[in-house]
C-alpha cells in the first residue's frame, strides 16, 4: 500500500512532463532518490507509526 501510494504520487507529479526514454527515467529517479525516500518515509510514518519505526528501522527515524 505504501509503495503504491508513493508511485501514484510520483506518477501524478510527473504526468504532464514524464520522461519517455529509459535513460531519462533512470536519470530522474537517480536525481530524485532522496525526495522519493522522504516521501516513502513519510507514508511509513503516517501508516505504520513513528514508534514502531524506531524499533524496526536501524538508526531510527
Biopython code that builds the backbone (N, CA, C, O; Angstrom):
import numpy as np
from Bio.PDB.StructureBuilder import StructureBuilder

atoms = [
    (1, "UNK", "N", (0.817, -1.182, 0.000)),
    (1, "UNK", "CA", (0.000, 0.000, 0.000)),
    (1, "UNK", "C", (0.870, 1.259, 0.000)),
    (1, "UNK", "O", (0.574, 2.220, -0.710)),
    (2, "UNK", "N", (1.927, 1.252, 0.786)),
    (2, "UNK", "CA", (2.791, 2.426, 0.879)),
    (2, "UNK", "C", (3.514, 2.672, -0.438)),
    (2, "UNK", "O", (3.608, 3.809, -0.901)),
    (3, "UNK", "N", (4.022, 1.605, -1.035)),
    (3, "UNK", "CA", (4.712, 1.751, -2.319)),
    (3, "UNK", "C", (3.731, 2.228, -3.380)),
    (3, "UNK", "O", (4.067, 3.084, -4.198)),
    (4, "UNK", "N", (2.525, 1.681, -3.370)),
    (4, "UNK", "CA", (1.509, 2.082, -4.345)),
    (4, "UNK", "C", (1.214, 3.573, -4.219)),
    (4, "UNK", "O", (1.150, 4.275, -5.228)),
    (5, "UNK", "N", (1.035, 4.066, -2.996)),
    (5, "UNK", "CA", (0.762, 5.485, -2.778)),
    (5, "UNK", "C", (1.927, 6.350, -3.258)),
    (5, "UNK", "O", (1.719, 7.396, -3.873)),
    (6, "UNK", "N", (3.146, 5.912, -2.974)),
    (6, "UNK", "CA", (4.319, 6.676, -3.404)),
    (6, "UNK", "C", (4.405, 6.720, -4.924)),
    (6, "UNK", "O", (4.684, 7.772, -5.499)),
    (7, "UNK", "N", (4.170, 5.587, -5.576)),
    (7, "UNK", "CA", (4.214, 5.534, -7.044)),
    (7, "UNK", "C", (3.131, 6.433, -7.631)),
    (7, "UNK", "O", (3.391, 7.167, -8.585)),
    (8, "UNK", "N", (1.929, 6.386, -7.079)),
    (8, "UNK", "CA", (0.845, 7.235, -7.573)),
    (8, "UNK", "C", (1.185, 8.713, -7.422)),
    (8, "UNK", "O", (0.902, 9.513, -8.314)),
    (9, "UNK", "N", (1.789, 9.072, -6.300)),
    (9, "UNK", "CA", (2.159, 10.467, -6.049)),
    (9, "UNK", "C", (3.222, 10.936, -7.051)),
    (9, "UNK", "O", (3.104, 12.021, -7.621)),
    (10, "UNK", "N", (4.247, 10.126, -7.260)),
    (10, "UNK", "CA", (5.319, 10.480, -8.195)),
    (10, "UNK", "C", (4.778, 10.524, -9.624)),
    (10, "UNK", "O", (5.072, 11.458, -10.370)),
    (11, "UNK", "N", (3.998, 9.527, -10.004)),
    (11, "UNK", "CA", (3.435, 9.487, -11.359)),
    (11, "UNK", "C", (2.527, 10.689, -11.597)),
    (11, "UNK", "O", (2.534, 11.268, -12.684)),
    (12, "UNK", "N", (1.758, 11.062, -10.601)),
    (12, "UNK", "CA", (0.889, 12.228, -10.735)),
    (12, "UNK", "C", (1.675, 13.518, -10.885)),
    (12, "UNK", "O", (1.289, 14.403, -11.648)),
    (13, "UNK", "N", (2.768, 13.622, -10.164)),
    (13, "UNK", "CA", (3.601, 14.822, -10.243)),
    (13, "UNK", "C", (4.283, 14.946, -11.597)),
    (13, "UNK", "O", (4.511, 16.054, -12.082)),
    (14, "UNK", "N", (4.609, 13.817, -12.205)),
    (14, "UNK", "CA", (5.313, 13.829, -13.489)),
    (14, "UNK", "C", (4.380, 13.635, -14.673)),
    (14, "UNK", "O", (4.856, 13.513, -15.802)),
    (15, "UNK", "N", (3.086, 13.602, -14.460)),
    (15, "UNK", "CA", (2.135, 13.277, -15.523)),
    (15, "UNK", "C", (2.270, 14.198, -16.732)),
    (15, "UNK", "O", (2.206, 13.734, -17.870)),
    (16, "UNK", "N", (2.453, 15.477, -16.505)),
    (16, "UNK", "CA", (2.479, 16.417, -17.624)),
    (16, "UNK", "C", (3.796, 16.412, -18.389)),
    (16, "UNK", "O", (3.815, 16.756, -19.571)),
    (17, "UNK", "N", (4.891, 16.034, -17.749)),
    (17, "UNK", "CA", (6.191, 16.044, -18.430)),
    (17, "UNK", "C", (7.004, 14.800, -18.089)),
    (17, "UNK", "O", (8.195, 14.881, -17.788)),
    (18, "UNK", "N", (6.344, 13.656, -18.142)),
    (18, "UNK", "CA", (7.012, 12.394, -17.813)),
    (18, "UNK", "C", (8.088, 12.076, -18.847)),
    (18, "UNK", "O", (7.879, 12.288, -20.042)),
    (19, "UNK", "N", (9.228, 11.573, -18.403)),
    (19, "UNK", "CA", (10.281, 11.183, -19.342)),
    (19, "UNK", "C", (9.818, 9.994, -20.183)),
    (19, "UNK", "O", (9.045, 9.155, -19.720)),
    (20, "UNK", "N", (10.299, 9.936, -21.418)),
    (20, "UNK", "CA", (9.812, 8.885, -22.314)),
    (20, "UNK", "C", (10.863, 7.828, -22.640)),
    (20, "UNK", "O", (10.534, 6.798, -23.230)),
    (21, "UNK", "N", (12.106, 8.060, -22.271)),
    (21, "UNK", "CA", (13.140, 7.075, -22.573)),
    (21, "UNK", "C", (13.681, 6.483, -21.278)),
    (21, "UNK", "O", (13.637, 7.114, -20.222)),
    (22, "UNK", "N", (14.188, 5.270, -21.378)),
    (22, "UNK", "CA", (14.718, 4.600, -20.192)),
    (22, "UNK", "C", (15.869, 5.372, -19.550)),
    (22, "UNK", "O", (15.901, 5.488, -18.325)),
    (23, "UNK", "N", (16.822, 5.908, -20.332)),
    (23, "UNK", "CA", (17.901, 6.687, -19.698)),
    (23, "UNK", "C", (17.374, 7.926, -18.966)),
    (23, "UNK", "O", (17.878, 8.278, -17.899)),
    (24, "UNK", "N", (16.371, 8.580, -19.532)),
    (24, "UNK", "CA", (15.802, 9.766, -18.885)),
    (24, "UNK", "C", (15.100, 9.384, -17.587)),
    (24, "UNK", "O", (15.218, 10.089, -16.584)),
    (25, "UNK", "N", (14.376, 8.282, -17.604)),
    (25, "UNK", "CA", (13.696, 7.801, -16.399)),
    (25, "UNK", "C", (14.724, 7.464, -15.327)),
    (25, "UNK", "O", (14.566, 7.849, -14.169)),
    (26, "UNK", "N", (15.769, 6.751, -15.707)),
    (26, "UNK", "CA", (16.820, 6.375, -14.752)),
    (26, "UNK", "C", (17.491, 7.602, -14.156)),
    (26, "UNK", "O", (17.753, 7.647, -12.954)),
    (27, "UNK", "N", (17.770, 8.601, -14.994)),
    (27, "UNK", "CA", (18.419, 9.823, -14.523)),
    (27, "UNK", "C", (17.531, 10.560, -13.523)),
    (27, "UNK", "O", (18.009, 10.997, -12.476)),
    (28, "UNK", "N", (16.257, 10.699, -13.835)),
    (28, "UNK", "CA", (15.344, 11.407, -12.938)),
    (28, "UNK", "C", (15.186, 10.659, -11.625)),
    (28, "UNK", "O", (15.197, 11.272, -10.558)),
    (29, "UNK", "N", (15.039, 9.333, -11.691)),
    (29, "UNK", "CA", (14.913, 8.552, -10.457)),
    (29, "UNK", "C", (16.165, 8.681, -9.601)),
    (29, "UNK", "O", (16.085, 8.764, -8.376)),
    (30, "UNK", "N", (17.316, 8.698, -10.254)),
    (30, "UNK", "CA", (18.570, 8.868, -9.522)),
    (30, "UNK", "C", (18.641, 10.259, -8.885)),
    (30, "UNK", "O", (19.018, 10.402, -7.722)),
    (31, "UNK", "N", (18.275, 11.275, -9.660)),
    (31, "UNK", "CA", (18.304, 12.653, -9.158)),
    (31, "UNK", "C", (17.307, 12.867, -8.021)),
    (31, "UNK", "O", (17.566, 13.643, -7.100)),
    (32, "UNK", "N", (16.182, 12.188, -8.087)),
    (32, "UNK", "CA", (15.106, 12.389, -7.115)),
    (32, "UNK", "C", (15.075, 11.333, -6.012)),
    (32, "UNK", "O", (14.114, 11.286, -5.244)),
    (33, "UNK", "N", (16.089, 10.494, -5.913)),
    (33, "UNK", "CA", (16.088, 9.380, -4.959)),
    (33, "UNK", "C", (15.843, 9.844, -3.524)),
    (33, "UNK", "O", (15.057, 9.230, -2.803)),
    (34, "UNK", "N", (16.504, 10.914, -3.105)),
    (34, "UNK", "CA", (16.330, 11.402, -1.728)),
    (34, "UNK", "C", (14.892, 11.870, -1.487)),
    (34, "UNK", "O", (14.314, 11.598, -0.435)),
    (35, "UNK", "N", (14.321, 12.573, -2.464)),
    (35, "UNK", "CA", (12.944, 13.041, -2.315)),
    (35, "UNK", "C", (11.966, 11.872, -2.272)),
    (35, "UNK", "O", (11.014, 11.887, -1.491)),
    (36, "UNK", "N", (12.194, 10.867, -3.100)),
    (36, "UNK", "CA", (11.334, 9.683, -3.098)),
    (36, "UNK", "C", (11.475, 8.944, -1.771)),
    (36, "UNK", "O", (10.489, 8.460, -1.217)),
    (37, "UNK", "N", (12.690, 8.859, -1.271)),
    (37, "UNK", "CA", (12.920, 8.212, 0.024)),
    (37, "UNK", "C", (12.164, 8.941, 1.140)),
    (37, "UNK", "O", (11.551, 8.304, 1.997)),
    (38, "UNK", "N", (12.210, 10.272, 1.128)),
    (38, "UNK", "CA", (11.476, 11.052, 2.139)),
    (38, "UNK", "C", (9.971, 10.854, 2.006)),
    (38, "UNK", "O", (9.261, 10.780, 3.009)),
    (39, "UNK", "N", (9.483, 10.766, 0.771)),
    (39, "UNK", "CA", (8.063, 10.533, 0.538)),
    (39, "UNK", "C", (7.629, 9.198, 1.127)),
    (39, "UNK", "O", (6.628, 9.124, 1.839)),
    (40, "UNK", "N", (8.386, 8.141, 0.829)),
    (40, "UNK", "CA", (8.067, 6.813, 1.361)),
    (40, "UNK", "C", (8.177, 6.821, 2.881)),
    (40, "UNK", "O", (7.337, 6.233, 3.563)),
    (41, "UNK", "N", (9.199, 7.477, 3.419)),
    (41, "UNK", "CA", (9.357, 7.554, 4.873)),
    (41, "UNK", "C", (8.165, 8.261, 5.507)),
    (41, "UNK", "O", (7.696, 7.864, 6.573)),
    (42, "UNK", "N", (7.683, 9.297, 4.854)),
    (42, "UNK", "CA", (6.503, 9.997, 5.357)),
    (42, "UNK", "C", (5.278, 9.103, 5.388)),
    (42, "UNK", "O", (4.521, 9.110, 6.358)),
    (43, "UNK", "N", (5.083, 8.329, 4.318)),
    (43, "UNK", "CA", (3.958, 7.392, 4.295)),
    (43, "UNK", "C", (4.128, 6.313, 5.357)),
    (43, "UNK", "O", (3.154, 5.922, 6.000)),
    (44, "UNK", "N", (5.345, 5.830, 5.547)),
    (44, "UNK", "CA", (5.579, 4.836, 6.600)),
    (44, "UNK", "C", (5.231, 5.405, 7.969)),
    (44, "UNK", "O", (4.577, 4.746, 8.778)),
    (45, "UNK", "N", (5.668, 6.620, 8.219)),
    (45, "UNK", "CA", (5.376, 7.258, 9.496)),
    (45, "UNK", "C", (3.868, 7.424, 9.675)),
    (45, "UNK", "O", (3.334, 7.199, 10.760)),
    (46, "UNK", "N", (3.190, 7.821, 8.598)),
    (46, "UNK", "CA", (1.757, 8.045, 8.667)),
    (46, "UNK", "C", (0.988, 6.743, 8.911)),
    (46, "UNK", "O", (0.075, 6.705, 9.736)),
    (47, "UNK", "N", (1.352, 5.691, 8.202)),
    (47, "UNK", "CA", (0.568, 4.460, 8.250)),
    (47, "UNK", "C", (1.063, 3.442, 9.271)),
    (47, "UNK", "O", (0.260, 2.682, 9.814)),
    (48, "UNK", "N", (2.349, 3.409, 9.541)),
    (48, "UNK", "CA", (2.891, 2.430, 10.481)),
    (48, "UNK", "C", (3.076, 3.064, 11.854)),
    (48, "UNK", "O", (2.820, 2.434, 12.880)),
    (49, "UNK", "N", (3.508, 4.278, 11.862)),
    (49, "UNK", "CA", (3.696, 4.983, 13.126)),
    (49, "UNK", "C", (5.159, 5.133, 13.486)),
    (49, "UNK", "O", (5.966, 4.224, 13.290)),
    (50, "UNK", "N", (5.480, 6.285, 14.008)),
    (50, "UNK", "CA", (6.857, 6.633, 14.340)),
    (50, "UNK", "C", (7.446, 5.701, 15.390)),
    (50, "UNK", "O", (8.606, 5.308, 15.268)),
    (51, "UNK", "N", (6.697, 5.341, 16.398)),
    (51, "UNK", "CA", (7.234, 4.495, 17.472)),
    (51, "UNK", "C", (7.587, 3.100, 16.967)),
    (51, "UNK", "O", (8.608, 2.539, 17.366)),
    (52, "UNK", "N", (6.762, 2.540, 16.101)),
    (52, "UNK", "CA", (7.058, 1.221, 15.533)),
    (52, "UNK", "C", (8.318, 1.302, 14.688)),
    (52, "UNK", "O", (9.175, 0.421, 14.765)),
    (53, "UNK", "N", (8.440, 2.354, 13.880)),
    (53, "UNK", "CA", (9.609, 2.506, 13.015)),
    (53, "UNK", "C", (10.889, 2.658, 13.825)),
    (53, "UNK", "O", (11.937, 2.165, 13.408)),
    (54, "UNK", "N", (10.832, 3.323, 14.961)),
    (54, "UNK", "CA", (12.027, 3.482, 15.795)),
    (54, "UNK", "C", (12.568, 2.129, 16.231)),
    (54, "UNK", "O", (13.778, 1.955, 16.379)),
    (55, "UNK", "N", (11.671, 1.174, 16.435)),
    (55, "UNK", "CA", (12.099, -0.152, 16.881)),
    (55, "UNK", "C", (12.615, -1.016, 15.739)),
    (55, "UNK", "O", (13.473, -1.868, 15.968)),
    (56, "UNK", "N", (12.122, -0.826, 14.513)),
    (56, "UNK", "CA", (12.464, -1.754, 13.434)),
    (56, "UNK", "C", (13.418, -1.195, 12.387)),
    (56, "UNK", "O", (14.015, -1.971, 11.641)),
    (57, "UNK", "N", (13.583, 0.120, 12.307)),
    (57, "UNK", "CA", (14.464, 0.722, 11.305)),
    (57, "UNK", "C", (15.797, 1.039, 11.960)),
    (57, "UNK", "O", (15.843, 1.797, 12.929)),
    (58, "UNK", "N", (16.892, 0.468, 11.445)),
    (58, "UNK", "CA", (18.210, 0.776, 12.015)),
    (58, "UNK", "C", (18.476, 2.277, 11.960)),
    (58, "UNK", "O", (18.289, 2.909, 10.920)),
    (59, "UNK", "N", (18.901, 2.829, 13.053)),
    (59, "UNK", "CA", (19.179, 4.259, 13.103)),
    (59, "UNK", "C", (17.973, 5.099, 13.459)),
    (59, "UNK", "O", (18.095, 6.311, 13.638)),
    (60, "UNK", "N", (16.812, 4.479, 13.566)),
    (60, "UNK", "CA", (15.597, 5.204, 13.918)),
    (60, "UNK", "C", (15.124, 6.106, 12.813)),
    (60, "UNK", "O", (15.658, 6.096, 11.704)),
    (61, "UNK", "N", (14.107, 6.894, 13.131)),
    (61, "UNK", "CA", (13.565, 7.840, 12.157)),
    (61, "UNK", "C", (13.566, 9.231, 12.714)),
    (61, "UNK", "O", (13.145, 10.168, 12.036)),
]
sb = StructureBuilder()
sb.init_structure("model")
sb.init_model(0)
sb.init_chain("A")
sb.init_seg("    ")
for serial, (resi, resn, name, xyz) in enumerate(atoms, 1):
    if name == "N":
        sb.init_residue(resn, " ", resi, " ")
    sb.init_atom(name, np.array(xyz, "f"), 0.0, 1.0, " ", f" {name:<3s}", serial, name[0])
structure = sb.get_structure()
